[in-house]
Amino acid sequence: MRGGERHPQTAPAPPLPPRHATPRARQRARATEAAPKIALMHFQRPDQELADPYYVGLRLGIESRAATLRLETVKIYHGDALPEPKILAQTSGLICIGVHDRDELDWLKTHARHVVCADFTPEDDDLDAVESDLTGAMRKLLKSLTAQGHRRIGFVGWWDHDRQGAIKAREKRCAAFIDWMTEAGLFDPDICQTDWNTEAAGYRLTQSVLSRPDRPGALVCGNDNMAVGAYRAIHEMGLKIPADISVVSFNDISVAQFMNPPLSTMHLPSEEIGETAVDLLVERIQGRTTPKRTVLAPRMIWRGSAPKP
C-alpha cells in the first residue's frame, strides 16, 4: 500500500480577485470557488466496468447529479496501487464505488477531505454510505421461490476479492442465500457455487450445478451478467426455462427484458445510488458532521424466466 506524507484535511482558500478586477472577473472567480471538484474511485478497471451495465449506470448517476450541481468529476479506476495523494488533495471529496477494504479506506480518509461509499457500507461508523438492501432482497426472493413449491434451489455467484485478487469475504447476496437456505433446512453446498463475477463464470458454474443427478428446479444468479452465461448453459443442455428450471437474478440491466425468455430479476436502483452518494458528499462539504447510512429498497421484476407468485 502506498504511503506518503499526510496531506492537510482542508484546502487552502482560493485567491481572491484583485481589487481592480472587473465585475465579470469577480463573477468568474466566485463561480470557480462555488464549483468544487470531486473524485470517483472505482473498485473495477475500466474494461470491467464497461462489461457491467449496473456499474455504468451507477457512475452515470453520479456524473448526472454532479453535472446538475455544477461539480467537476475526476475518475480514478482500480489499479495495483492506490492513487497519488495529490489527486485527492486537489478535490473537495471522494466517492468510493464498490467494495474497498479497511486498509484502503483508512488510507483514503487520511488523504481525502471527505469520503462517501457507494454500493457498499463499511464497518467504519464515521463514513457516509449508500447501497441497496441486498440481504433483504435475497430473503424476499427465496421466500417467493419456496412459496411456489421450490425446495432444490441453486445459486451461482461470487465472493468479494481484494486488490490482489485474494478472497476477502462472502458477497452479500451469496451470504444471504447461504444463511436463509440453511435456516430453512434447504441448503446444499453442491448446488451453491461461486467464482468470478463474469458471464463465463455464470456459464461454467451453471453447467456444474445442473450436471448433478438431483439438479435444482430453480437457479438464483448473483447478477444479470452471470444469468446470461447461465442461459447459454441451460439451452446447450437441452433444458427449457422455466419448464425445467426457473431462473432469477439481480440488477435488472436493460438486456434482461430481451433475453429468451425475458429474465425475472431484482431491480437495484444503481443510478439512484450514484445520485444519493453525490448528495451525501455535498452535505459533508457544506459542513454536516453526523454520519449517514442510506439503504435503497430493490423491487422484483417478474418476467418469463420464473412465474410471478
QUIVEN-V171087 format. One record per helix or strand of 3 or more residues. SS is the DSSP state (H for helix, E for strand). FROM is the first residue (numbers start at 1). LEN is the number of residues. Records with the same first field share a line. If there is no record, write none. Layout:
SS = FROM-LEN + FROM-LEN
//
This chain:
H = 23-11 + 46-5 + 53-16 + 85-5 + 102-10 + 134-14 + 172-12 + 189-3 + 199-12 + 224-13 + 254-5 + 270-16
E = 37-6 + 72-5 + 93-5 + 115-4 + 128-5 + 153-9 + 167-4 + 192-4 + 218-4 + 246-6 + 264-4 + 293-4 + 299-3
//
